[in-house]
Amino acid sequence: MISQIEFVRMVSVQSETIDRYIRESKIIPDLEVPMSGNRTFKYFKEDTINKYVKEFGWQLILPSNMKAFRKTRLYKSCR
């Protein structure tokens, strides 16, 4: 299982987007582990992440394209 934090690191979107999509039920975790208070840890299967990447048109960040992706993101933020 892949945690929500790892999910965010694997895709080309901000953590706020993932949080909002979960709140709006556009993204459904495969497993939620209750913690203290109202907090839960959310986990996803790799197949689930791949499904959302395809559904929302996101780019999957892999070790093979990570350097190029980071460089592109840095260039865009400097404009």
Secondary structure, 3 states (H helix, E strand, C coil): CEEHHHHHHHECCCHHHHHHHHHCCCCCCCEEEECCCCCEEEEECHHHHHHHHHHHCCCECCCCCHHHHHHHHHHHHHC
